[in-house]
Amino acid sequence: MRLMQSLILSVGLIINLPATAAGPEDGYLDLTPYLSRVDKDRNTDRQAGGLRAAYGWGWQGPWYSEVQVFGAILETEDFFDTEELTDQSDYYMYGVGFDMVYNFGDRDGYTPYLLGGFGAVYDDVLPDDDDTTSAFLNVAAGITTQEISRRGIRLRGEVRYMHDYFEDGMNDWQLAFGISIPLRCPPPTYAAAPPVERAPVEVKLVDSDGDGVLDRDDRCPDTLPGARVDSEGCVIANQTVTLQNIHFETSLAVLKPAAQESLLEVAQALRSQPDSRVEIAGHTDSQGNDAFNLQLSRSRANAVRAFLIQNGVPAAQLSAIGYGETQPVASNDTPNGRAQNRRVEMRFR
């Protein structure tokens, strides 16, 4: 019991030991459970489990020092073949040691290391008069990982060989895996940068689509030129917008290349107005047969609708109607008036 209290006290002392010189961190605490392959001459089960706590601190370069405490429980067989040890049920080991560590790196990433050191181990066996404190030597090879948390915690794994002088000398192998916790890491230092004089920031108020609503407030960008919008930049219902530069081959419903370029901008505008319902209205002048003009206006309205659908406007958003020569906006007696009457309109519903 006194030995267990001593081990607990030792762990507390290790945690509070002062760090010496400057490594990448000025101290760390490692907690590593381990599995041990026990020397057969101990007359115990060959497999045992233990726990090691080590406090380490950096010197110059790759050299570190560690103070360790450890304890293990060796489950034994029912009896021993020796006359000295009989009716033994448990075997405990506790130890304290000091190691020097050489790191093959700066511990910022995956860093292999070698260590070697010495210490004292207490073998607590039954019967009690066989309890012994003896010296030990150990060496180990292992690796620490890069940081796995914001706190700087790393993983540590190692293989350790330990020789102690209990009875005629015992040789144990240990495989350990645990965590390495940084303690009192020095804060990074930064050179103070000279103050930078900054020019006043000019705030630009931009209305890219010219609808009277600034871009920062515009919920429906790319408004059609001439369309009336609400306070959020979305086209209001019950208005008609005449499309510009929409021309067809003579007496046909075939869009000219320039008209297709203009309709690409119309498609982009309608995609930004997903809640709008739009009627595409086709119109002609009064030249020619009334029935032909009516059919031609319908075909042209449908050609515009099909082009817009091909370029991403939902079909349910669009309808197409031809009005022929029945709704002129100018006189058909002049070439200029007839040109105005040959038009395509977007009627927002």
C-alpha positions as CSV (number, residue, x, y, z in Angstrom):
1,M,0.0,0.0,0.0
2,R,2.8,2.4,0.9
3,L,4.4,1.6,-2.5
4,M,1.2,2.5,-4.4
5,Q,1.1,5.8,-2.5
6,S,4.7,6.5,-3.4
7,L,3.9,5.8,-7.1
8,I,1.0,8.2,-7.1
9,L,3.1,10.9,-5.4
10,S,5.9,10.3,-8.0
11,V,3.4,10.9,-10.9
12,G,2.4,14.2,-9.2
13,L,6.0,15.2,-8.8
14,I,6.8,14.4,-12.5
15,I,3.9,16.5,-13.8
16,N,5.3,19.5,-11.8
17,L,9.0,19.1,-12.6
18,P,10.4,22.2,-14.2
19,A,11.4,22.1,-17.9
20,T,14.9,23.1,-18.7
21,A,15.9,24.2,-22.1
22,A,14.3,25.0,-25.3
23,G,13.0,22.2,-27.5
24,P,9.9,22.7,-29.6
25,E,7.9,22.3,-26.4
26,D,9.3,22.8,-22.9
27,G,7.7,19.7,-21.3
28,Y,5.3,16.8,-22.0
29,L,3.6,14.0,-20.1
30,D,3.3,10.6,-21.8
31,L,0.8,8.0,-20.6
32,T,1.5,4.6,-22.3
33,P,-0.2,1.3,-21.4
34,Y,2.0,-1.6,-22.4
35,L,2.0,-5.3,-22.9
36,S,5.0,-7.2,-21.6
37,R,6.6,-10.5,-22.6
38,V,7.9,-11.6,-19.2
39,D,11.1,-13.5,-18.6
40,K,10.2,-17.2,-18.1
41,D,12.3,-17.4,-15.0
42,R,9.8,-15.2,-13.1
43,N,7.5,-18.3,-13.1
44,T,4.5,-16.2,-14.0
45,D,2.3,-16.0,-17.0
46,R,4.4,-14.9,-19.9
47,Q,2.0,-12.1,-20.9
48,A,1.4,-9.2,-18.5
49,G,0.0,-5.6,-18.6
50,G,1.3,-2.4,-17.2
51,L,1.1,1.4,-17.3
52,R,4.0,3.9,-17.7
53,A,3.9,7.7,-17.1
54,A,6.8,9.7,-18.2
55,Y,7.7,13.4,-17.9
56,G,10.0,14.7,-20.6
57,W,11.7,17.9,-21.4
58,G,13.9,19.2,-24.2
59,W,17.6,20.1,-24.2
60,Q,19.3,21.7,-27.2
61,G,18.7,20.0,-30.6
62,P,17.3,16.5,-30.7
63,W,18.1,15.5,-27.0
64,Y,15.4,15.1,-24.4
65,S,15.3,13.7,-20.9
66,E,12.5,11.6,-19.4
67,V,11.7,10.6,-15.8
68,Q,9.4,7.6,-15.8
69,V,7.2,5.7,-13.3
70,F,5.5,2.4,-14.1
71,G,3.6,-0.4,-12.6
72,A,2.6,-3.9,-13.8
73,I,0.6,-6.9,-12.5
74,L,2.0,-10.3,-13.5
75,E,-0.7,-13.0,-13.2
76,T,1.0,-16.2,-12.0
77,E,0.5,-19.8,-12.4
78,D,-1.0,-21.9,-9.5
79,F,2.4,-23.0,-8.1
80,F,6.1,-22.6,-8.7
81,D,8.7,-25.3,-9.3
82,T,11.1,-23.5,-6.9
83,E,11.2,-24.2,-3.2
84,E,11.6,-20.5,-2.4
85,L,8.3,-19.4,-4.1
86,T,5.2,-21.5,-3.3
87,D,1.5,-20.7,-3.2
88,Q,2.1,-17.4,-4.9
89,S,-1.0,-15.8,-6.4
90,D,0.1,-12.4,-7.6
91,Y,3.3,-10.6,-8.6
92,Y,3.5,-6.8,-8.8
93,M,6.2,-4.6,-10.2
94,Y,6.7,-0.9,-9.6
95,G,9.5,1.2,-10.8
96,V,11.1,4.7,-11.2
97,G,13.7,5.5,-13.9
98,F,15.5,8.1,-15.8
99,D,16.1,8.0,-19.6
100,M,17.9,10.0,-22.3
101,V,16.1,10.3,-25.6
102,Y,17.4,11.1,-29.1
103,N,14.8,12.2,-31.6
104,F,15.4,11.8,-35.3
105,G,13.5,15.0,-36.1
106,D,11.9,18.1,-34.4
107,R,8.7,16.4,-33.0
108,D,6.6,18.6,-35.3
109,G,5.7,15.6,-37.4
110,Y,6.2,11.8,-37.3
111,T,9.5,11.5,-35.3
112,P,11.3,8.2,-34.6
113,Y,13.4,8.1,-31.4
114,L,15.8,5.9,-29.4
115,L,16.2,6.0,-25.6
116,G,18.3,4.4,-22.9
117,G,18.3,4.7,-19.2
118,F,18.3,3.1,-15.7
119,G,16.3,3.0,-12.5
120,A,15.0,1.0,-9.6
121,V,12.2,-1.6,-9.7
122,Y,10.3,-3.1,-6.7
123,D,9.2,-6.7,-7.1
124,D,6.3,-7.4,-4.8
125,V,5.9,-11.2,-4.6
126,L,4.3,-13.8,-2.4
127,P,5.6,-14.7,0.2
128,D,6.4,-11.1,1.3
129,D,9.9,-12.0,2.4
130,D,10.8,-12.3,-1.3
131,D,10.0,-8.7,-2.0
132,T,13.1,-7.1,-3.5
133,T,14.2,-3.7,-4.8
134,S,16.7,-3.9,-7.6
135,A,18.3,-1.8,-10.3
136,F,17.3,-2.1,-14.0
137,L,18.5,-0.9,-17.3
138,N,16.3,-0.3,-20.3
139,V,16.5,0.7,-24.0
140,A,13.7,1.5,-26.4
141,A,12.9,2.4,-30.0
142,G,9.7,4.2,-30.9
143,I,7.9,7.0,-32.8
144,T,5.7,9.9,-32.0
145,T,3.1,11.2,-34.4
146,Q,2.2,14.7,-35.5
147,E,-0.4,16.6,-33.5
148,I,-3.8,15.0,-33.6
149,S,-5.7,17.7,-31.7
150,R,-5.7,21.5,-31.2
151,R,-4.3,20.9,-27.7
152,G,-1.2,19.4,-29.4
153,I,-1.7,15.8,-28.2
154,R,0.3,13.2,-30.1
155,L,0.3,9.4,-30.2
156,R,3.4,7.5,-29.1
157,G,4.3,3.9,-29.7
158,E,7.5,2.0,-28.8
159,V,9.2,-1.4,-28.2
160,R,11.3,-1.5,-24.9
161,Y,13.8,-4.0,-23.6
162,M,14.3,-4.1,-19.8
163,H,16.9,-6.0,-17.8
164,D,16.5,-5.9,-14.0
165,Y,18.7,-7.7,-11.3
166,F,15.9,-9.5,-9.5
167,E,17.3,-12.9,-8.4
168,D,19.8,-13.9,-11.1
169,G,18.6,-11.2,-13.6
170,M,15.4,-10.9,-15.7
171,N,14.8,-9.8,-19.3
172,D,11.4,-8.5,-20.3
173,W,10.2,-7.0,-23.6
174,Q,7.4,-4.4,-23.6
175,L,5.2,-3.1,-26.4
176,A,3.6,0.2,-25.5
177,F,1.1,2.6,-27.2
178,G,-0.4,5.8,-25.7
179,I,-0.6,9.5,-25.8
180,S,1.9,12.4,-25.4
181,I,0.4,15.6,-23.8
182,P,2.3,18.9,-24.2
183,L,2.8,20.9,-21.0
184,R,3.4,24.7,-20.7
185,C,4.2,25.1,-24.4
186,P,5.9,28.5,-24.9
187,P,3.7,30.9,-26.8
188,P,4.9,31.7,-30.3
189,T,6.6,35.1,-30.7
190,Y,6.0,37.4,-33.6
191,A,7.8,40.5,-34.6
192,A,5.5,43.5,-34.4
193,A,4.7,44.7,-37.9
194,P,4.9,48.5,-38.5
195,P,1.6,50.2,-38.7
196,V,0.2,50.4,-42.2
197,E,-1.4,53.6,-43.4
198,R,-4.5,52.8,-45.3
199,A,-6.3,55.0,-47.7
200,P,-10.0,55.7,-47.0
201,V,-12.1,52.9,-48.5
202,E,-14.4,54.1,-51.2
203,V,-17.8,52.4,-51.1
204,K,-19.3,51.9,-54.5
205,L,-23.0,51.7,-54.9
206,V,-23.6,49.5,-57.9
207,D,-26.8,48.8,-59.9
208,S,-25.5,46.3,-62.5
209,D,-28.8,45.7,-64.4
210,G,-30.0,49.4,-64.2
211,D,-33.4,48.5,-62.6
212,G,-33.0,51.1,-59.8
213,V,-32.2,48.6,-57.1
214,L,-28.6,48.4,-55.8
215,D,-26.9,45.0,-56.3
216,R,-26.6,44.6,-52.5
217,D,-30.4,44.6,-52.2
218,D,-31.3,43.0,-55.6
219,R,-32.9,39.6,-55.1
220,C,-33.6,39.2,-58.9
221,P,-30.5,40.4,-60.9
222,D,-30.2,40.7,-64.7
223,T,-33.6,42.5,-65.1
224,L,-34.8,43.1,-68.7
225,P,-34.2,46.6,-69.8
226,G,-37.3,48.7,-69.4
227,A,-39.0,46.4,-67.0
228,R,-40.6,47.8,-63.8
229,V,-39.4,46.1,-60.5
230,D,-40.4,46.1,-56.9
231,S,-38.1,47.2,-54.0
232,E,-36.2,43.9,-54.2
233,G,-35.5,44.2,-57.9
234,C,-38.0,41.6,-59.1
235,V,-40.3,42.3,-62.1
236,I,-43.8,43.2,-61.1
237,A,-46.8,41.6,-62.9
238,N,-49.2,43.2,-65.4
239,Q,-46.7,44.9,-67.6
240,T,-45.4,44.4,-71.2
241,V,-41.8,44.6,-72.3
242,T,-41.0,44.8,-76.0
243,L,-37.9,42.7,-76.8
244,Q,-35.2,44.6,-78.8
245,N,-33.3,43.2,-81.8
246,I,-35.5,40.1,-82.2
247,H,-35.6,39.7,-86.0
248,F,-36.5,36.7,-88.2
249,E,-35.7,35.6,-91.7
250,T,-38.3,37.1,-94.2
251,S,-41.7,35.4,-94.0
252,L,-40.2,32.7,-91.7
253,A,-40.1,31.8,-88.0
254,V,-36.3,31.4,-88.1
255,L,-34.3,33.5,-85.6
256,K,-31.4,35.5,-87.0
257,P,-28.0,35.0,-85.2
258,A,-28.2,38.5,-83.7
259,A,-31.6,37.7,-82.3
260,Q,-30.3,34.5,-80.7
261,E,-27.6,36.6,-78.9
262,S,-30.2,39.0,-77.6
263,L,-32.4,36.1,-76.4
264,L,-29.5,34.6,-74.4
265,E,-29.7,37.7,-72.2
266,V,-33.5,37.4,-72.0
267,A,-33.0,33.8,-70.8
268,Q,-30.6,34.8,-68.1
269,A,-33.0,37.5,-66.9
270,L,-36.0,35.1,-66.8
271,R,-33.9,32.5,-64.8
272,S,-33.4,35.1,-62.2
273,Q,-37.2,35.7,-62.0
274,P,-38.4,32.1,-61.2
275,D,-41.7,33.3,-59.8
276,S,-42.7,35.2,-63.0
277,R,-45.2,33.9,-65.5
278,V,-44.6,35.3,-69.0
279,E,-46.6,35.3,-72.2
280,I,-44.6,35.6,-75.4
281,A,-46.7,37.6,-77.8
282,G,-45.9,37.6,-81.5
283,H,-47.0,40.4,-83.9
284,T,-46.7,41.2,-87.6
285,D,-47.5,44.2,-89.8
286,S,-50.5,44.3,-92.1
287,Q,-48.6,43.3,-95.3
288,G,-49.9,40.1,-96.8
289,N,-52.8,37.7,-96.0
290,D,-54.4,38.1,-92.5
291,A,-54.5,34.3,-91.9
292,F,-50.9,33.9,-93.0
293,N,-49.8,36.8,-90.7
294,L,-51.7,35.2,-87.8
295,Q,-50.0,31.9,-88.3
296,L,-46.6,33.5,-88.8
297,S,-46.9,35.4,-85.5
298,R,-47.8,32.2,-83.7
299,S,-44.8,30.4,-85.2
300,R,-42.4,33.2,-84.3
301,A,-43.7,33.4,-80.7
302,N,-43.3,29.6,-80.4
303,A,-39.8,29.8,-81.8
304,V,-38.8,32.4,-79.2
305,R,-40.3,30.2,-76.4
306,A,-38.5,27.1,-77.6
307,F,-35.1,29.0,-77.7
308,L,-35.6,30.2,-74.1
309,I,-36.5,26.7,-72.9
310,Q,-33.4,25.3,-74.6
311,N,-31.4,27.8,-72.6
312,G,-32.6,27.0,-69.1
313,V,-36.0,28.8,-68.7
314,P,-38.6,26.4,-67.2
315,A,-41.3,25.5,-69.8
316,A,-44.0,26.1,-67.2
317,Q,-42.9,29.7,-66.8
318,L,-43.6,30.5,-70.5
319,S,-46.6,30.5,-72.9
320,A,-46.7,31.7,-76.5
321,I,-49.5,33.4,-78.4
322,G,-49.6,35.0,-81.9
323,Y,-51.8,38.1,-82.6
324,G,-50.9,38.6,-86.2
325,E,-51.6,42.2,-87.4
326,T,-54.5,42.8,-84.9
327,Q,-52.5,44.9,-82.3
328,P,-50.4,47.5,-84.1
329,V,-48.5,50.1,-82.1
330,A,-47.8,52.3,-85.1
331,S,-49.2,53.1,-88.6
332,N,-48.8,50.4,-91.2
333,D,-48.7,53.0,-93.9
334,T,-45.0,53.8,-93.4
335,P,-41.9,51.5,-93.4
336,N,-40.9,52.7,-90.0
337,G,-44.4,52.0,-88.6
338,R,-44.5,48.5,-90.1
339,A,-41.1,47.8,-88.6
340,Q,-42.4,48.7,-85.1
341,N,-45.4,46.5,-85.6
342,R,-43.2,43.4,-86.4
343,R,-42.3,42.7,-82.8
344,V,-42.1,40.2,-79.9
345,E,-43.3,41.2,-76.5
346,M,-42.9,39.7,-73.0
347,R,-46.2,40.1,-71.1
348,F,-45.7,39.5,-67.3
349,R,-48.8,38.0,-65.7
